[in-house]
């Protein structure tokens, strides 16, 4: 099942629009193209992308796991153009068939490259809540939102929103013959369909947007309590290497920093909002409290306005 991106035709995910529209507020116009980083034998990812902008998928990471029987791709970036670049990078390290794509969640910076992989025969996988997420939204506003944040028809040319062919509830294991990948649902946390992908033999975990390292995050679809609980569960896995949704290679200390950020953000925003402070003032105080988070600072005021300040 798919929707082709073309003038006048689109699928409107509310969260996708919000992510695009407000990530752009703090994104520089220029960015450097990053290659894949080897994490372990047969495991690669794009990581630590700077100057997050719409055209570079807002700095989203994506990865691959190469097994005897083929390749699993983890997230597909924001457009057909970005996905094609990613495929070229994959082909630089392996010519094996791409068998599966795992979407760590539905946000478009992680999924709008799906169609390019589906054309290669890959099966797209997501957590089963993707069904009710899609069912809530019509197709009215996506194209206009894309234009407002600076993605042109040229940027999005050929992009199709290709929906998952396979969904799961709690857990699913992919077996590539000599490599197993465990997909584990995290419940309603960053989004309702957030999952992690774990390689138990290598102790490598792809966290998706449950972890933003050195980035401010997007709270628009989040359940903060569920997110904190998810971070505790992921820390208990004790992975040796964690690939975040955005930012450099990470570890448990970064999961703890993410937890501290969410708790600190919520506490400060509630206190300042109760004192009558406006969104701009609250955001400024939160940004000052977390100076290590250099990317996507414009998301802070958006989160505050949406979650804490009454209009």
C-alpha positions in Angstrom: 0.0 0.0 0.0 1.5 3.3 -1.0 0.8 7.0 -1.6 2.8 8.7 -4.3 4.1 12.2 -3.5 3.0 14.5 -6.3 1.4 18.0 -6.5 -2.0 17.8 -5.0 -1.7 14.2 -3.6 -0.2 13.3 -0.3 -0.7 11.5 3.0 -1.0 13.8 6.0 0.5 12.5 9.2 0.0 15.2 11.8 3.3 14.3 13.6 5.2 14.2 10.3 4.1 17.8 9.5 5.0 19.0 12.9 8.4 17.4 12.8 9.1 18.9 9.4 7.7 22.3 10.1 9.5 23.0 13.3 12.7 21.2 12.9 13.3 23.6 10.0 13.1 26.6 12.3 16.6 25.9 13.6 18.2 24.3 10.6 21.0 26.0 8.7 20.7 26.0 4.9 23.9 24.1 4.2 25.0 20.7 5.4 27.7 18.1 4.7 26.9 14.7 3.3 28.0 11.9 5.7 29.0 8.4 4.8 28.3 5.1 6.6 30.3 4.4 9.7 31.4 0.8 10.4 30.2 -0.1 13.8 31.1 -3.8 13.8 31.6 -6.6 11.2 28.7 -6.3 8.8 27.0 -3.5 10.8 27.0 0.1 9.5 25.2 3.4 10.2 25.1 7.0 9.3 25.9 8.8 12.6 26.6 12.2 14.1 25.2 14.3 11.3 25.6 18.0 11.9 23.7 21.1 10.7 20.4 19.2 10.7 18.1 20.4 7.9 15.1 19.1 5.9 17.3 18.0 3.0 19.5 15.8 5.1 16.6 14.2 6.9 17.0 16.5 9.9 20.2 14.6 10.8 18.4 11.3 11.2 20.6 8.2 11.4 19.9 5.0 9.4 21.7 1.7 9.5 22.2 -1.7 7.9 22.9 -5.2 9.1 24.4 -7.6 6.6 23.8 -11.3 7.1 24.5 -14.5 5.2 21.1 -14.3 3.5 20.8 -10.6 2.9 20.6 -7.1 4.4 18.3 -5.5 6.9 17.9 -1.7 6.6 17.0 0.3 9.7 15.1 3.4 8.7 15.1 5.0 5.2 15.4 8.8 5.6 13.1 11.5 4.3 12.8 11.2 0.6 13.5 9.1 -2.5 16.5 11.3 -3.1 17.9 10.6 0.3 17.1 6.9 0.1 18.9 6.6 -3.3 22.0 8.2 -1.7 21.7 5.7 1.2 21.4 2.8 -1.3 24.5 3.9 -3.1 26.3 3.9 0.3 25.0 0.4 1.0 26.1 -0.9 -2.4 29.6 0.4 -1.6 29.9 -2.2 1.2 27.6 -5.1 0.0 25.8 -6.3 -3.1 23.6 -8.8 -1.1 19.8 -8.5 -1.5 18.1 -6.0 0.8 15.4 -8.3 2.3 13.8 -6.2 5.1 13.4 -2.5 6.1 12.7 -1.9 9.8 11.0 1.5 10.6 11.8 2.4 14.2 8.7 4.6 14.2 6.5 6.4 11.6 8.0 9.9 11.5 8.7 10.9 7.9 12.4 11.6 8.4 12.8 7.9 9.1 10.3 6.4 6.7 9.8 8.5 3.5 12.6 6.6 1.7 10.7 3.3 2.1 9.5 3.1 -1.4 13.0 3.0 -2.9 13.7 -0.1 -0.8 10.3 -1.7 -1.6 11.2 -1.3 -5.3 14.2 -3.5 -4.6 11.9 -6.2 -3.0 12.4 -5.3 0.6 9.6 -6.1 3.1 8.8 -3.0 5.2 8.2 -3.7 8.9 6.7 -1.6 11.7 5.0 -2.0 15.0 1.3 -2.7 14.6 0.2 0.7 16.0 1.1 2.2 12.7 -2.3 1.1 11.5 -4.3 3.3 13.9 -1.8 6.1 13.5 -2.4 6.2 9.8 -6.2 5.8 10.2 -6.4 9.1 12.2 -5.2 11.3 9.4 -6.5 12.5 6.0 -4.4 13.6 3.0 -5.2 17.4 3.1 -2.2 19.3 4.4 1.1 17.4 3.9 2.1 19.1 0.6 1.6 22.6 1.9 3.5 21.9 5.1 6.4 20.4 3.0 6.6 23.7 1.0 6.4 25.9 4.2 9.5 24.2 5.7 11.5 24.5 2.5 11.3 21.1 0.9 10.5 21.6 -2.8 8.8 19.4 -5.3 12.3 18.7 -6.6 13.5 17.6 -3.2 10.5 15.2 -2.9 10.4 14.1 -6.5 9.6 10.4 -6.8 9.0 10.1 -3.0 6.2 7.7 -2.1 4.9 6.9 1.4 5.1 3.2 1.3 3.3 1.6 4.3 4.5 -1.5 6.1 3.7 -5.0 4.7 4.5 -6.7 8.0 3.6 -5.5 11.5 4.1 -7.0 15.0 2.9 -6.4 18.5 5.5 -7.0 21.2 8.6 -8.7 19.6 9.7 -10.0 16.2 13.0 -11.7 15.4 14.6 -11.4 11.9 17.0 -14.3 11.1 19.5 -13.6 8.3 21.1 -17.1 8.6 24.1 -16.1 10.7 22.7 -12.9 12.3 19.6 -12.4 14.3 18.0 -9.0 15.0 15.4 -8.6 17.7 12.7 -6.0 17.2 11.2 -4.9 20.6 8.2 -2.6 20.9 8.6 0.1 23.6 5.0 1.0 23.9 3.8 4.6 23.7 7.0 6.5 24.3 8.5 8.8 21.6 5.6 7.7 19.5 2.9 5.0 19.7 4.9 2.7 17.4 8.4 3.2 18.7 10.7 0.1 18.6 14.3 -0.8 19.1 16.4 -3.2 17.0 18.9 -5.3 19.0 21.7 -7.5 17.8 22.3 -9.7 20.9 25.5 -11.4 19.7 27.2 -8.0 19.0 25.4 -6.1 21.8 24.5 -3.3 19.3 21.2 -1.5 19.6 19.5 0.8 17.2 17.3 3.1 19.4 15.5 5.2 16.8 14.2 8.4 18.3 13.9 7.1 21.8 17.4 8.5 22.0 18.5 11.9 20.7 22.2 12.5 21.6 23.4 16.2 21.5 20.0 17.1 19.9 16.9 18.6 21.2 14.0 16.3 20.7 10.4 16.2 19.4 7.7 15.7 22.0 4.7 16.1 19.8 3.5 12.5 19.8 5.2 11.5 23.1 4.0 10.0 26.3 6.8 11.2 28.6 6.1 8.6 31.3 6.2 5.9 28.8 9.4 7.3 27.3 11.2 7.3 30.6 10.1 3.7 31.3 11.3 2.7 27.8 14.7 4.3 28.5 15.0 2.3 31.7 14.2 -0.9 29.8 16.8 -0.1 27.2 19.4 0.7 29.8 18.8 -2.7 31.3 19.7 -4.4 28.0 23.2 -2.9 28.6 24.2 -2.7 25.0 27.8 -2.0 24.2 27.0 0.4 21.3 23.8 2.3 20.8 22.9 4.1 17.5 20.5 6.9 18.4 17.9 8.3 16.0 19.9 11.5 15.8 23.5 12.1 17.0 26.7 10.2 17.5 27.3 6.6 18.6 26.1 6.4 22.2 25.9 4.3 25.3 24.0 3.9 28.6 25.2 7.3 29.8 23.5 8.9 26.9 20.3 7.1 27.7 20.5 8.4 31.2 21.2 11.9 29.9 18.1 11.6 27.7 16.0 10.5 30.7 17.4 13.5 32.7 16.5 15.8 29.8 12.9 14.6 29.5 12.4 14.8 33.3 14.2 18.2 33.5 12.3 19.6 30.5 9.0 18.6 31.9 9.7 20.0 35.4 11.0 23.3 34.2 8.3 23.8 31.6 5.6 23.1 34.1 7.0 25.4 36.7 7.5 28.3 34.4 4.2 27.8 32.6 2.5 27.8 36.0 4.2 31.1 36.8 2.7 32.7 33.6 5.9 32.7 31.5 5.4 32.6 27.7 6.7 29.9 25.4 9.7 31.9 24.3 10.9 32.5 27.8 10.3 28.9 28.9 12.2 27.7 25.8 15.1 30.0 26.5 15.5 28.7 30.0 15.3 25.1 28.9 17.9 25.6 26.2 20.3 27.3 28.8 19.8 24.3 31.1 21.0 21.8 28.4 23.9 23.5 26.6 25.3 20.2 25.3 22.3 19.9 23.0 23.4 22.0 20.0 21.1 20.7 17.3 17.4 21.5 16.7 17.0 24.0 19.5 14.0 25.5 17.6 12.1 22.4 18.6 12.1 23.5 22.2 9.7 26.4 21.8 7.4 24.2 19.6 7.2 21.5 22.3 6.6 24.1 25.0 3.8 25.8 22.9 2.1 22.6 22.1 2.4 20.8 25.5 2.6 23.4 28.2 1.3 26.9 27.3 -2.4 27.4 26.9 -3.4 29.4 23.9 
